[in-house]
């Protein structure tokens, strides 16, 4: 899709999401209909969950496959991990941190190194 969009990430993601919606219409017509009828304020949990899934799947589909984490990003990850763990681990115990982001788990080693519980 990215090649067909001439490298335009926004266009490729839009096409990917549109394909997801069309697939939903074919595979789960009842849910698709609910999605069509729902306003933002009256959206069911089922519709909301499916939209979140489709949105993050679209983002994840275009994440870099290789190349590692750039140095500047590593520095920021260390800073964020220290900030998250420093205030909680003063008694020497491991802290629990809930990472609710979408990604490849790149933050986990930094959180563990800063004192978070890996569990």
Residue pairs with C-beta under 8 A, 6 or more apart in sequence:
1 12
1 15
1 16
2 8
2 9
2 12
2 62
4 12
4 15
5 11
5 12
5 15
9 62
12 62
13 58
13 59
13 61
13 62
16 58
16 61
16 62
17 54
17 55
17 58
20 54
20 57
20 58
21 32
21 54
24 31
24 32
24 35
24 50
24 54
25 32
28 50
31 46
31 47
31 50
34 44
34 46
34 47
35 47
35 50
35 51
38 44
38 47
43 51
56 102
59 102
60 102
60 103
63 103
63 104
69 77
69 106
74 110
77 106
77 107
77 110
78 110
78 113
78 114
80 107
80 110
81 107
81 110
81 111
81 113
81 114
81 116
82 114
84 95
84 97
84 111
84 114
84 116
85 95
85 97
85 111
85 114
85 115
85 116
86 114
86 115
88 95
88 97
88 115
89 95
89 115
94 115
94 116
94 117
95 115
95 116
95 117
96 116
96 117
96 119
97 111
97 116
97 117
99 107
99 108
99 111
101 107
108 118
112 118
